[in-house]
Amino acid sequence: MKHKLEIVLGIGIAVMVLVSLGFYILNAGNIELTEFFSIFIAIILVVSAMYILWDRIKNMREGFPAHDERLKLTNYKACSYGFIASIWSAVGAPLLSLIFFDYELPGNYVTAIVVLCGGLAFIISFLYLARKGN
């Protein structure tokens, strides 16, 4: 029962985020590049959350537990890889921008790069480790 409540709440939150993004896009008028990246980050996070919820629903329909030890270990490894990518992107993005483009990145760009790199590293490593089985 607990896992069903988690899944329903997750789907509800994802739908609310998508609806609020839809309202934002419809009322924004002209969307600048920085706003597009913010929307892109939110869409990536919602899509990854929906994939994880879909995987849990599939496991529950097949009679498997929603959380098992392999999934927890995969989650822990993917989180650590995402954290490492976030740390190095926070250090590397301003440094590389300054070296190659002679441009100092503002704080909001660095924050967007950190969130995007960490999220993508988590998604890629989670999918890879889930397929690999270790």
N, CA, C and O atoms as a GROMACS GRO file, in nm:
protein
  536
    1MET      N    1   0.082  -0.120   0.000
    1MET     CA    2   0.000   0.000   0.000
    1MET      C    3   0.086   0.126   0.000
    1MET      O    4   0.054   0.225  -0.066
    2LYS      N    5   0.198   0.120   0.076
    2LYS     CA    6   0.285   0.236   0.085
    2LYS      C    7   0.343   0.271  -0.052
    2LYS      O    8   0.353   0.388  -0.087
    3HIS      N    9   0.381   0.168  -0.128
    3HIS     CA   10   0.441   0.193  -0.259
    3HIS      C   11   0.338   0.250  -0.358
    3HIS      O   12   0.373   0.332  -0.443
    4LYS      N   13   0.213   0.207  -0.346
    4LYS     CA   14   0.110   0.262  -0.434
    4LYS      C   15   0.087   0.410  -0.405
    4LYS      O   16   0.066   0.489  -0.497
    5LEU      N   17   0.091   0.447  -0.277
    5LEU     CA   18   0.076   0.587  -0.240
    5LEU      C   19   0.192   0.670  -0.294
    5LEU      O   20   0.171   0.782  -0.342
    6GLU      N   21   0.314   0.617  -0.286
    6GLU     CA   22   0.430   0.687  -0.341
    6GLU      C   23   0.416   0.708  -0.492
    6GLU      O   24   0.448   0.815  -0.543
    7ILE      N   25   0.369   0.607  -0.561
    7ILE     CA   26   0.353   0.616  -0.706
    7ILE      C   27   0.246   0.718  -0.743
    7ILE      O   28   0.264   0.798  -0.834
    8VAL      N   29   0.133   0.714  -0.672
    8VAL     CA   30   0.025   0.809  -0.701
    8VAL      C   31   0.071   0.952  -0.672
    8VAL      O   32   0.043   1.043  -0.751
    9LEU      N   33   0.140   0.973  -0.561
    9LEU     CA   34   0.191   1.106  -0.530
    9LEU      C   35   0.294   1.152  -0.633
    9LEU      O   36   0.294   1.268  -0.673
   10GLY      N   37   0.382   1.061  -0.676
   10GLY     CA   38   0.481   1.096  -0.777
   10GLY      C   39   0.417   1.135  -0.909
   10GLY      O   40   0.459   1.232  -0.972
   11ILE      N   41   0.316   1.061  -0.951
   11ILE     CA   42   0.246   1.094  -1.075
   11ILE      C   43   0.174   1.228  -1.060
   11ILE      O   44   0.174   1.310  -1.153
   12GLY      N   45   0.112   1.250  -0.946
   12GLY     CA   46   0.043   1.377  -0.923
   12GLY      C   47   0.138   1.496  -0.926
   12GLY      O   48   0.105   1.600  -0.984
   13ILE      N   49   0.253   1.482  -0.863
   13ILE     CA   50   0.352   1.591  -0.864
   13ILE      C   51   0.404   1.615  -1.004
   13ILE      O   52   0.419   1.730  -1.046
   14ALA      N   53   0.432   1.507  -1.078
   14ALA     CA   54   0.482   1.523  -1.216
   14ALA      C   55   0.378   1.593  -1.304
   14ALA      O   56   0.414   1.677  -1.386
   15VAL      N   57   0.252   1.558  -1.288
   15VAL     CA   58   0.146   1.622  -1.367
   15VAL      C   59   0.134   1.770  -1.330
   15VAL      O   60   0.117   1.855  -1.417
   16MET      N   61   0.144   1.802  -1.200
   16MET     CA   62   0.136   1.942  -1.158
   16MET      C   63   0.253   2.023  -1.214
   16MET      O   64   0.236   2.138  -1.255
   17VAL      N   65   0.373   1.963  -1.216
   17VAL     CA   66   0.489   2.033  -1.273
   17VAL      C   67   0.469   2.056  -1.422
   17VAL      O   68   0.498   2.164  -1.473
   18LEU      N   69   0.420   1.955  -1.494
   18LEU     CA   70   0.397   1.971  -1.638
   18LEU      C   71   0.289   2.075  -1.667
   18LEU      O   72   0.302   2.153  -1.761
   19VAL      N   73   0.183   2.077  -1.587
   19VAL     CA   74   0.078   2.177  -1.606
   19VAL      C   75   0.131   2.318  -1.579
   19VAL      O   76   0.102   2.411  -1.654
   20SER      N   77   0.209   2.333  -1.472
   20SER     CA   78   0.264   2.466  -1.442
   20SER      C   79   0.364   2.509  -1.548
   20SER      O   80   0.372   2.627  -1.581
   21LEU      N   81   0.442   2.414  -1.602
   21LEU     CA   82   0.532   2.448  -1.714
   21LEU      C   83   0.452   2.489  -1.837
   21LEU      O   84   0.491   2.582  -1.908
   22GLY      N   85   0.341   2.421  -1.862
   22GLY     CA   86   0.256   2.458  -1.975
   22GLY      C   87   0.200   2.598  -1.960
   22GLY      O   88   0.200   2.675  -2.056
   23PHE      N   89   0.151   2.632  -1.839
   23PHE     CA   90   0.102   2.768  -1.816
   23PHE      C   91   0.214   2.870  -1.833
   23PHE      O   92   0.192   2.978  -1.888
   24TYR      N   93   0.333   2.837  -1.786
   24TYR     CA   94   0.446   2.929  -1.797
   24TYR      C   95   0.482   2.954  -1.944
   24TYR      O   96   0.506   3.068  -1.984
   25ILE      N   97   0.485   2.846  -2.022
   25ILE     CA   98   0.520   2.860  -2.164
   25ILE      C   99   0.413   2.939  -2.239
   25ILE      O  100   0.445   3.023  -2.323
   26LEU      N  101   0.286   2.912  -2.209
   26LEU     CA  102   0.177   2.983  -2.279
   26LEU      C  103   0.173   3.131  -2.245
   26LEU      O  104   0.136   3.213  -2.330
   27ASN      N  105   0.211   3.168  -2.123
   27ASN     CA  106   0.203   3.307  -2.082
   27ASN      C  107   0.335   3.381  -2.092
   27ASN      O  108   0.341   3.500  -2.061
   28ALA      N  109   0.441   3.315  -2.135
   28ALA     CA  110   0.574   3.377  -2.136
   28ALA      C  111   0.594   3.471  -2.253
   28ALA      O  112   0.674   3.564  -2.243
   29GLY      N  113   0.527   3.450  -2.362
   29GLY     CA  114   0.552   3.532  -2.482
   29GLY      C  115   0.677   3.483  -2.552
   29GLY      O  116   0.685   3.367  -2.592
   30ASN      N  117   0.774   3.570  -2.566
   30ASN     CA  118   0.902   3.530  -2.626
   30ASN      C  119   0.989   3.465  -2.519
   30ASN      O  120   1.016   3.525  -2.415
   31ILE      N  121   1.034   3.344  -2.546
   31ILE     CA  122   1.118   3.272  -2.451
   31ILE      C  123   1.263   3.290  -2.491
   31ILE      O  124   1.303   3.260  -2.603
   32GLU      N  125   1.343   3.341  -2.396
   32GLU     CA  126   1.485   3.361  -2.421
   32GLU      C  127   1.559   3.230  -2.400
   32GLU      O  128   1.502   3.131  -2.353
   33LEU      N  129   1.686   3.231  -2.434
   33LEU     CA  130   1.767   3.109  -2.425
   33LEU      C  131   1.781   3.063  -2.280
   33LEU      O  132   1.775   2.943  -2.254
   34THR      N  133   1.799   3.154  -2.188
   34THR     CA  134   1.813   3.115  -2.048
   34THR      C  135   1.684   3.054  -1.994
   34THR      O  136   1.689   2.958  -1.916
   35GLU      N  137   1.571   3.107  -2.034
   35GLU     CA  138   1.443   3.049  -1.993
   35GLU      C  139   1.422   2.912  -2.056
   35GLU      O  140   1.366   2.822  -1.994
   36PHE      N  141   1.469   2.897  -2.179
   36PHE     CA  142   1.457   2.768  -2.246
   36PHE      C  143   1.538   2.662  -2.173
   36PHE      O  144   1.492   2.549  -2.157
   37PHE      N  145   1.658   2.698  -2.127
   37PHE     CA  146   1.740   2.601  -2.052
   37PHE      C  147   1.674   2.564  -1.920
   37PHE      O  148   1.681   2.448  -1.879
   38SER      N  149   1.610   2.659  -1.854
   38SER     CA  150   1.539   2.628  -1.730
   38SER      C  151   1.423   2.532  -1.756
   38SER      O  152   1.401   2.438  -1.679
   39ILE      N  153   1.351   2.556  -1.863
   39ILE     CA  154   1.241   2.466  -1.900
   39ILE      C  155   1.294   2.329  -1.937
   39ILE      O  156   1.236   2.227  -1.901
   40PHE      N  157   1.406   2.326  -2.010
   40PHE     CA  158   1.468   2.200  -2.051
   40PHE      C  159   1.512   2.118  -1.930
   40PHE      O  160   1.492   1.997  -1.927
   41ILE      N  161   1.570   2.184  -1.830
   41ILE     CA  162   1.611   2.114  -1.708
   41ILE      C  163   1.490   2.055  -1.637
   41ILE      O  164   1.494   1.939  -1.595
   42ALA      N  165   1.383   2.132  -1.624
   42ALA     CA  166   1.263   2.081  -1.558
   42ALA      C  167   1.203   1.964  -1.634
   42ALA      O  168   1.157   1.868  -1.573
   43ILE      N  169   1.202   1.970  -1.766
   43ILE     CA  170   1.147   1.861  -1.847
   43ILE      C  171   1.232   1.735  -1.832
   43ILE      O  172   1.178   1.625  -1.822
   44ILE      N  173   1.364   1.750  -1.830
   44ILE     CA  174   1.452   1.634  -1.811
   44ILE      C  175   1.425   1.568  -1.676
   44ILE      O  176   1.418   1.446  -1.667
   45LEU      N  177   1.410   1.649  -1.571
   45LEU     CA  178   1.384   1.593  -1.439
   45LEU      C  179   1.249   1.523  -1.432
   45LEU      O  180   1.237   1.417  -1.371
   46VAL      N  181   1.147   1.580  -1.495
   46VAL     CA  182   1.014   1.518  -1.494
   46VAL      C  183   1.014   1.388  -1.574
   46VAL      O  184   0.954   1.290  -1.533
   47VAL      N  185   1.081   1.388  -1.689
   47VAL     CA  186   1.086   1.267  -1.772
   47VAL      C  187   1.160   1.155  -1.698
   47VAL      O  188   1.117   1.040  -1.703
   48SER      N  189   1.268   1.188  -1.630
   48SER     CA  190   1.340   1.084  -1.555
   48SER      C  191   1.257   1.033  -1.438
   48SER      O  192   1.259   0.914  -1.409
   49ALA      N  193   1.184   1.121  -1.371
   49ALA     CA  194   1.097   1.077  -1.262
   49ALA      C  195   0.985   0.988  -1.315
   49ALA      O  196   0.948   0.889  -1.251
   50MET      N  197   0.930   1.023  -1.430
   50MET     CA  198   0.825   0.940  -1.489
   50MET      C  199   0.878   0.802  -1.530
   50MET      O  200   0.807   0.703  -1.517
   51TYR      N  201   1.002   0.796  -1.578
   51TYR     CA  202   1.062   0.666  -1.612
   51TYR      C  203   1.076   0.580  -1.486
   51TYR      O  204   1.044   0.461  -1.489
   52ILE      N  205   1.124   0.639  -1.379
   52ILE     CA  206   1.140   0.563  -1.255
   52ILE      C  207   1.004   0.516  -1.204
   52ILE      O  208   0.992   0.402  -1.158
   53LEU      N  209   0.903   0.601  -1.210
   53LEU     CA  210   0.768   0.560  -1.168
   53LEU      C  211   0.714   0.450  -1.258
   53LEU      O  212   0.652   0.355  -1.209
   54TRP      N  213   0.737   0.461  -1.389
   54TRP     CA  214   0.691   0.356  -1.482
   54TRP      C  215   0.759   0.224  -1.450
   54TRP      O  216   0.694   0.119  -1.455
   55ASP      N  217   0.888   0.227  -1.417
   55ASP     CA  218   0.961   0.105  -1.384
   55ASP      C  219   0.905   0.043  -1.256
   55ASP      O  220   0.892  -0.079  -1.247
   56ARG      N  221   0.873   0.124  -1.158
   56ARG     CA  222   0.815   0.072  -1.034
   56ARG      C  223   0.677   0.013  -1.057
   56ARG      O  224   0.643  -0.092  -1.001
   57ILE      N  225   0.596   0.079  -1.139
   57ILE     CA  226   0.463   0.026  -1.170
   57ILE      C  227   0.475  -0.108  -1.243
   57ILE      O  228   0.401  -0.202  -1.214
   58LYS      N  229   0.569  -0.116  -1.336
   58LYS     CA  230   0.591  -0.241  -1.409
   58LYS      C  231   0.633  -0.352  -1.315
   58LYS      O  232   0.585  -0.465  -1.327
   59ASN      N  233   0.722  -0.322  -1.221
   59ASN     CA  234   0.766  -0.423  -1.125
   59ASN      C  235   0.651  -0.468  -1.035
   59ASN      O  236   0.640  -0.587  -1.004
   60MET      N  237   0.566  -0.376  -0.994
   60MET     CA  238   0.455  -0.413  -0.907
   60MET      C  239   0.352  -0.498  -0.982
   60MET      O  240   0.294  -0.589  -0.923
   61ARG      N  241   0.329  -0.470  -1.110
   61ARG     CA  242   0.234  -0.550  -1.188
   61ARG      C  243   0.286  -0.692  -1.210
   61ARG      O  244   0.207  -0.786  -1.217
   62GLU      N  245   0.418  -0.706  -1.222
   62GLU     CA  246   0.476  -0.839  -1.241
   62GLU      C  247   0.493  -0.914  -1.111
   62GLU      O  248   0.538  -1.029  -1.112
   63GLY      N  249   0.459  -0.852  -0.999
   63GLY     CA  250   0.468  -0.920  -0.870
   63GLY      C  251   0.598  -0.898  -0.797
   63GLY      O  252   0.619  -0.957  -0.691
   64PHE      N  253   0.686  -0.817  -0.850
   64PHE     CA  254   0.813  -0.788  -0.784
   64PHE      C  255   0.794  -0.672  -0.688
   64PHE      O  256   0.700  -0.593  -0.703
   65PRO      N  257   0.882  -0.660  -0.590
   65PRO     CA  258   0.871  -0.543  -0.501
   65PRO      C  259   0.910  -0.415  -0.575
   65PRO      O  260   0.989  -0.418  -0.669
   66ALA      N  261   0.853  -0.303  -0.531
   66ALA     CA  262   0.885  -0.175  -0.596
   66ALA      C  263   1.029  -0.134  -0.568
   66ALA      O  264   1.094  -0.075  -0.654
   67HIS      N  265   1.078  -0.166  -0.449
   67HIS     CA  266   1.218  -0.139  -0.413
   67HIS      C  267   1.283  -0.272  -0.381
   67HIS      O  268   1.233  -0.348  -0.298
   68ASP      N  269   1.393  -0.302  -0.445
   68ASP     CA  270   1.471  -0.418  -0.408
   68ASP      C  271   1.615  -0.372  -0.383
   68ASP      O  272   1.650  -0.256  -0.406
   69GLU      N  273   1.697  -0.464  -0.337
   69GLU     CA  274   1.835  -0.429  -0.301
   69GLU      C  275   1.916  -0.385  -0.422
   69GLU      O  276   1.999  -0.295  -0.412
   70ARG      N  277   1.894  -0.448  -0.536
   70ARG     CA  278   1.968  -0.411  -0.657
   70ARG      C  279   1.934  -0.269  -0.700
   70ARG      O  280   2.022  -0.193  -0.740
   71LEU      N  281   1.807  -0.233  -0.693
   71LEU     CA  282   1.766  -0.098  -0.732
   71LEU      C  283   1.822   0.007  -0.635
   71LEU      O  284   1.860   0.116  -0.677
   72LYS      N  285   1.827  -0.028  -0.506
   72LYS     CA  286   1.885   0.066  -0.409
   72LYS      C  287   2.033   0.088  -0.436
   72LYS      O  288   2.081   0.201  -0.434
   73LEU      N  289   2.107  -0.021  -0.462
   73LEU     CA  290   2.250  -0.006  -0.492
   73LEU      C  291   2.272   0.071  -0.622
   73LEU      O  292   2.363   0.153  -0.631
   74THR      N  293   2.188   0.044  -0.722
   74THR     CA  294   2.197   0.119  -0.848
   74THR      C  295   2.170   0.266  -0.824
   74THR      O  296   2.239   0.352  -0.880
   75ASN      N  297   2.071   0.296  -0.743
   75ASN     CA  298   2.038   0.434  -0.710
   75ASN      C  299   2.154   0.503  -0.637
   75ASN      O  300   2.187   0.617  -0.669
   76TYR      N  301   2.215   0.434  -0.540
   76TYR     CA  302   2.326   0.492  -0.465
   76TYR      C  303   2.444   0.520  -0.556
   76TYR      O  304   2.506   0.627  -0.547
   77LYS      N  305   2.477   0.426  -0.644
   77LYS     CA  306   2.590   0.448  -0.735
   77LYS      C  307   2.561   0.562  -0.832
   77LYS      O  308   2.647   0.647  -0.855
   78ALA      N  309   2.442   0.564  -0.887
   78ALA     CA  310   2.406   0.670  -0.982
   78ALA      C  311   2.405   0.807  -0.913
   78ALA      O  312   2.447   0.906  -0.972
   79CYS      N  313   2.359   0.812  -0.788
   79CYS     CA  314   2.361   0.939  -0.714
   79CYS      C  315   2.503   0.986  -0.689
   79CYS      O  316   2.532   1.105  -0.700
   80SER      N  317   2.591   0.894  -0.657
   80SER     CA  318   2.730   0.936  -0.633
   80SER      C  319   2.795   0.983  -0.762
   80SER      O  320   2.872   1.079  -0.760
   81TYR      N  321   2.766   0.919  -0.874
   81TYR     CA  322   2.820   0.967  -1.002
   81TYR      C  323   2.763   1.104  -1.038
   81TYR      O  324   2.836   1.190  -1.089
   82GLY      N  325   2.636   1.124  -1.014
   82GLY     CA  326   2.575   1.255  -1.039
   82GLY      C  327   2.633   1.363  -0.950
   82GLY      O  328   2.652   1.477  -0.994
   83PHE      N  329   2.661   1.329  -0.824
   83PHE     CA  330   2.722   1.426  -0.733
   83PHE      C  331   2.862   1.463  -0.778
   83PHE      O  332   2.899   1.581  -0.776
   84ILE      N  333   2.940   1.365  -0.820
   84ILE     CA  334   3.076   1.392  -0.868
   84ILE      C  335   3.070   1.480  -0.993
   84ILE      O  336   3.149   1.573  -1.007
   85ALA      N  337   2.977   1.450  -1.084
   85ALA     CA  338   2.963   1.532  -1.205
   85ALA      C  339   2.922   1.675  -1.169
   85ALA      O  340   2.967   1.770  -1.233
   86SER      N  341   2.836   1.690  -1.069
   86SER     CA  342   2.795   1.825  -1.028
   86SER      C  343   2.911   1.904  -0.971
   86SER      O  344   2.929   2.022  -1.004
   87ILE      N  345   2.991   1.840  -0.888
   87ILE     CA  346   3.105   1.910  -0.828
   87ILE      C  347   3.204   1.952  -0.936
   87ILE      O  348   3.248   2.067  -0.937
   88TRP      N  349   3.238   1.861  -1.026
   88TRP     CA  350   3.337   1.895  -1.129
   88TRP      C  351   3.281   1.993  -1.231
   88TRP      O  352   3.357   2.073  -1.287
   89SER      N  353   3.152   1.990  -1.257
   89SER     CA  354   3.096   2.090  -1.349
   89SER      C  355   3.092   2.228  -1.284
   89SER      O  356   3.105   2.329  -1.353
   90ALA      N  357   3.074   2.233  -1.151
   90ALA     CA  358   3.077   2.362  -1.082
   90ALA      C  359   3.216   2.423  -1.086
   90ALA      O  360   3.231   2.545  -1.092
   91VAL      N  361   3.318   2.339  -1.084
   91VAL     CA  362   3.455   2.388  -1.092
   91VAL      C  363   3.495   2.412  -1.237
   91VAL      O  364   3.558   2.513  -1.270
   92GLY      N  365   3.458   2.318  -1.325
   92GLY     CA  366   3.508   2.322  -1.462
   92GLY      C  367   3.439   2.419  -1.555
   92GLY      O  368   3.504   2.477  -1.642
   93ALA      N  369   3.309   2.439  -1.539
   93ALA     CA  370   3.237   2.526  -1.632
   93ALA      C  371   3.287   2.671  -1.630
   93ALA      O  372   3.314   2.726  -1.737
   94PRO      N  373   3.300   2.734  -1.513
   94PRO     CA  374   3.353   2.871  -1.515
   94PRO      C  375   3.498   2.878  -1.562
   94PRO      O  376   3.538   2.972  -1.630
   95LEU      N  377   3.575   2.777  -1.524
   95LEU     CA  378   3.716   2.775  -1.562
   95LEU      C  379   3.733   2.759  -1.713
   95LEU      O  380   3.810   2.832  -1.775
   96LEU      N  381   3.660   2.666  -1.772
   96LEU     CA  382   3.670   2.644  -1.917
   96LEU      C  383   3.613   2.763  -1.994
   96LEU      O  384   3.665   2.800  -2.099
   97SER      N  385   3.506   2.823  -1.943
   97SER     CA  386   3.451   2.940  -2.009
   97SER      C  387   3.550   3.056  -2.007
   97SER      O  388   3.560   3.131  -2.104
   98LEU      N  389   3.620   3.070  -1.898
   98LEU     CA  390   3.718   3.178  -1.888
   98LEU      C  391   3.840   3.152  -1.976
   98LEU      O  392   3.892   3.244  -2.037
   99ILE      N  393   3.884   3.027  -1.983
   99ILE     CA  394   4.002   2.994  -2.063
   99ILE      C  395   3.971   3.002  -2.212
   99ILE      O  396   4.045   3.067  -2.286
  100PHE      N  397   3.863   2.938  -2.256
  100PHE     CA  398   3.837   2.928  -2.400
  100PHE      C  399   3.766   3.050  -2.459
  100PHE      O  400   3.793   3.088  -2.572
  101PHE      N  401   3.676   3.110  -2.383
  101PHE     CA  402   3.595   3.219  -2.439
  101PHE      C  403   3.624   3.355  -2.377
  101PHE      O  404   3.570   3.456  -2.421
  102ASP      N  405   3.710   3.359  -2.276
  102ASP     CA  406   3.744   3.481  -2.204
  102ASP      C  407   3.616   3.550  -2.156
  102ASP      O  408   3.599   3.672  -2.169
  103TYR      N  409   3.527   3.470  -2.099
  103TYR     CA  410   3.397   3.518  -2.052
  103TYR      C  411   3.371   3.457  -1.915
  103TYR      O  412   3.380   3.336  -1.898
  104GLU      N  413   3.339   3.540  -1.819
  104GLU     CA  414   3.309   3.492  -1.685
  104GLU      C  415   3.160   3.461  -1.676
  104GLU      O  416   3.076   3.547  -1.698
  105LEU      N  417   3.130   3.336  -1.643
  105LEU     CA  418   2.990   3.294  -1.634
  105LEU      C  419   2.921   3.354  -1.511
  105LEU      O  420   2.979   3.353  -1.402
  106PRO      N  421   2.800   3.405  -1.528
  106PRO     CA  422   2.724   3.449  -1.410
  106PRO      C  423   2.682   3.329  -1.325
  106PRO      O  424   2.683   3.215  -1.371
  107GLY      N  425   2.645   3.357  -1.203
  107GLY     CA  426   2.610   3.251  -1.109
  107GLY      C  427   2.492   3.167  -1.152
  107GLY      O  428   2.490   3.046  -1.128
  108ASN      N  429   2.392   3.229  -1.216
  108ASN     CA  430   2.275   3.150  -1.256
  108ASN      C  431   2.309   3.053  -1.370
  108ASN      O  432   2.248   2.947  -1.378
  109TYR      N  433   2.403   3.088  -1.456
  109TYR     CA  434   2.446   2.994  -1.560
  109TYR      C  435   2.521   2.877  -1.500
  109TYR      O  436   2.502   2.762  -1.540
  110VAL      N  437   2.607   2.906  -1.403
  110VAL     CA  438   2.682   2.799  -1.337
  110VAL      C  439   2.586   2.705  -1.265
  110VAL      O  440   2.603   2.583  -1.268
  111THR      N  441   2.485   2.762  -1.200
  111THR     CA  442   2.386   2.679  -1.132
  111THR      C  443   2.311   2.590  -1.231
  111THR      O  444   2.288   2.472  -1.204
  112ALA      N  445   2.273   2.646  -1.345
  112ALA     CA  446   2.204   2.567  -1.447
  112ALA      C  447   2.294   2.456  -1.500
  112ALA      O  448   2.247   2.344  -1.522
  113ILE      N  449   2.421   2.485  -1.521
  113ILE     CA  450   2.514   2.384  -1.570
  113ILE      C  451   2.532   2.273  -1.467
  113ILE      O  452   2.536   2.155  -1.503
  114VAL      N  453   2.542   2.310  -1.340
  114VAL     CA  454   2.559   2.210  -1.234
  114VAL      C  455   2.438   2.118  -1.226
  114VAL      O  456   2.453   1.996  -1.216
  115VAL      N  457   2.317   2.175  -1.230
  115VAL     CA  458   2.195   2.094  -1.222
  115VAL      C  459   2.183   2.005  -1.344
  115VAL      O  460   2.149   1.887  -1.333
  116LEU      N  461   2.210   2.060  -1.461
  116LEU     CA  462   2.198   1.983  -1.585
  116LEU      C  463   2.300   1.870  -1.591
  116LEU      O  464   2.266   1.757  -1.626
  117CYS      N  465   2.425   1.899  -1.560
  117CYS     CA  466   2.530   1.795  -1.564
  117CYS      C  467   2.505   1.687  -1.460
  117CYS      O  468   2.519   1.568  -1.489
  118GLY      N  469   2.470   1.728  -1.338
  118GLY     CA  470   2.442   1.629  -1.234
  118GLY      C  471   2.322   1.542  -1.267
  118GLY      O  472   2.324   1.421  -1.248
  119GLY      N  473   2.216   1.605  -1.318
  119GLY     CA  474   2.096   1.529  -1.356
  119GLY      C  475   2.121   1.434  -1.470
  119GLY      O  476   2.076   1.319  -1.468
  120LEU      N  477   2.191   1.482  -1.573
  120LEU     CA  478   2.221   1.394  -1.687
  120LEU      C  479   2.314   1.280  -1.648
  120LEU      O  480   2.297   1.168  -1.694
  121ALA      N  481   2.413   1.309  -1.562
  121ALA     CA  482   2.503   1.202  -1.516
  121ALA      C  483   2.426   1.099  -1.436
  121ALA      O  484   2.451   0.979  -1.449
  122PHE      N  485   2.331   1.144  -1.353
  122PHE     CA  486   2.250   1.049  -1.277
  122PHE      C  487   2.165   0.964  -1.370
  122PHE      O  488   2.159   0.842  -1.354
  123ILE      N  489   2.098   1.028  -1.466
  123ILE     CA  490   2.009   0.954  -1.556
  123ILE      C  491   2.086   0.852  -1.638
  123ILE      O  492   2.046   0.736  -1.648
  124ILE      N  493   2.198   0.895  -1.696
  124ILE     CA  494   2.276   0.805  -1.780
  124ILE      C  495   2.334   0.690  -1.698
  124ILE      O  496   2.327   0.575  -1.741
  125SER      N  497   2.389   0.720  -1.581
  125SER     CA  498   2.447   0.613  -1.500
  125SER      C  499   2.339   0.522  -1.443
  125SER      O  500   2.361   0.401  -1.431
  126PHE      N  501   2.222   0.576  -1.408
  126PHE     CA  502   2.114   0.491  -1.358
  126PHE      C  503   2.066   0.395  -1.466
  126PHE      O  504   2.048   0.276  -1.441
  127LEU      N  505   2.044   0.448  -1.587
  127LEU     CA  506   1.999   0.361  -1.696
  127LEU      C  507   2.104   0.257  -1.731
  127LEU      O  508   2.070   0.141  -1.757
  128TYR      N  509   2.231   0.296  -1.732
  128TYR     CA  510   2.337   0.202  -1.765
  128TYR      C  511   2.349   0.093  -1.658
  128TYR      O  512   2.358  -0.025  -1.690
  129LEU      N  513   2.350   0.134  -1.531
  129LEU     CA  514   2.364   0.036  -1.423
  129LEU      C  515   2.241  -0.053  -1.410
  129LEU      O  516   2.252  -0.169  -1.373
  130ALA      N  517   2.123   0.001  -1.440
  130ALA     CA  518   2.001  -0.081  -1.434
  130ALA      C  519   2.001  -0.186  -1.545
  130ALA      O  520   1.957  -0.299  -1.523
  131ARG      N  521   2.051  -0.149  -1.663
  131ARG     CA  522   2.059  -0.246  -1.773
  131ARG      C  523   2.170  -0.348  -1.750
  131ARG      O  524   2.154  -0.466  -1.780
  132LYS      N  525   2.282  -0.299  -1.696
  132LYS     CA  526   2.397  -0.386  -1.674
  132LYS      C  527   2.368  -0.488  -1.564
  132LYS      O  528   2.408  -0.604  -1.574
  133GLY      N  529   2.298  -0.445  -1.461
  133GLY     CA  530   2.261  -0.538  -1.355
  133GLY      C  531   2.352  -0.534  -1.235
  133GLY      O  532   2.333  -0.614  -1.143
  134ASN      N  533   2.450  -0.448  -1.232
  134ASN     CA  534   2.539  -0.437  -1.115
  134ASN      C  535   2.514  -0.309  -1.043
  134ASN      O  536   2.578  -0.281  -0.942
   0.00000   0.00000   0.00000
